[in-house]
Amino acid sequence: MAKVHPNMVPAPGAVVFHVASSIAERAEEAPTTLTVWRKSLLFDCKGFTVFDAKGNLAYRVDSYASENGDEVVLMDAAGRPAFTVCRKRFSLQGEQWLVFAGEETRRPVYAVRRSGRGKTMAHVTACGGGASPSSPSYEVEGSYARRCCVVYDAERRAVAEVRPKEVVGTDVFRLVVQPGVGASLAMAVVVALEQMFARPSLLRSWST
């Protein structure tokens, strides 16, 4: 099997937000490539372990087996909460997961809503209460079950992509994030897609 985690020492700069002030800057920056492993490194936990291109720990999700998975915290390499992803109950718009900054769960910054229209899997919409007025919205197309899907912005530019990793099956895959999009936000969207489209979900108990 291909090596999943070549370097387990967290790097101080593992979590990177790419902010581009111009098209020229964006053209000069390289995409962020993450390797996502659908496995927690903690005993009796489900979750994700995510590595950067150098093999350093970048993100983790640890959900104890006793938890139902309706609230999941995405942490950076140091264990600091980056986003919390929560299921929205009693939604009239179909299944939705709300993304909150850090650990607070009062004002969501994004809503990820399952779509049944054509090849669009999900809509990622900025929420007025927690997001800035300039926050963009996105659409996700493809198949999460096959680890092959693309996130498009409003101008139909591919800003993030889930790609299968050769040989190792669907439990290990790549997440490629273009400059100008926060890698942690892209990973939070992956957590929401896992909850909505994986059968069975790695994080969610379907008996609850």
Steps between C-alpha positions, in 0.01 A plus 500: 500500500620851429628697798222710651680705765871538420566754776305523823666815642259800482643803323436850640372623163294198405170686486508758224236748383585625151380856448568642156465873440523482123475262208877523455562388857263208460677389184834492683375294795489123485195296603495343845498121478385300801488125553186403689492172693161386627640385831557656841834449672328482839380174653123438484448798271371545148613788287750644255874551507623749239859558385655776295724451196806457723338228708437721803176477694271780383149420633319239702147398589450273800151378579451246778303188410232592753426832326229519233700722262244781476770745618858459379801721578775546240831574679833623373831324566528654847150389600342846464141497364487637144134431422209318659260320263148438635193339355205737463187329622150555361621673185235573237770509231615141542805372681732780611819528700607830653864608521604716796833673557694342786292333771213746528171377358284812504575674168577272204732629229390250234217255436563184296172381350447174318374542144299261289530697176704355215870453567508749788555317828485790740476877532735683737342834591638781714282576803427864574544483876854364518651560157631824356290670228761406239503129585443298181272202450589174327356193328636147532474262204605139452497198731629501856448124521763461225712781651469693177333840535569866427404819685416792268462866587230730358708556186533125439867494596617179666623608843538161669497138391477161668707245308545128558847390607636219289505143637388573856121500444244753624626536857793713383453781248638838399347842558643766268415859592568794271650830623246743638300231683572398859617141521322460833168610349547250216565227756188603694300454180653151463380418854147609403514293179608198705195543721261533208631257240713227661308179566566418772640832614832478679387753762124466528291233670201429275307343784457844662 
